[in-house]
Amino acid sequence: MVLESLMPFIKKGLVRIKIPNDGRFESLKYLIKEEQPHLVFLSGHSFYEVNKGYFLFENKIGLKDFIDEEELSSAF
């Protein structure tokens, strides 16, 4: 849905999309550092517990890796 909505802008060269090739937090951090994007759109699973939010990534072997909001914000 997001890609479909942005397609007219992509075709005009106004928007460029980069997507990590895996679901690891380290890959996202690397891509943010290299690309220095104006906007990052995260789509996935998350939850909020004891006054802290968590977003689901995967670890090096593909298992669940919940990253808390403070660590996630450190990628930016």
Secondary structure, 3 states (H helix, E strand, C coil): CHHHHHHHHHHCCCCCCCCCCCCEHHHHHHHHHHHCCCCCCCCCCEEEECCEEEEEEECCCCCEEEEEHHHHHCCC
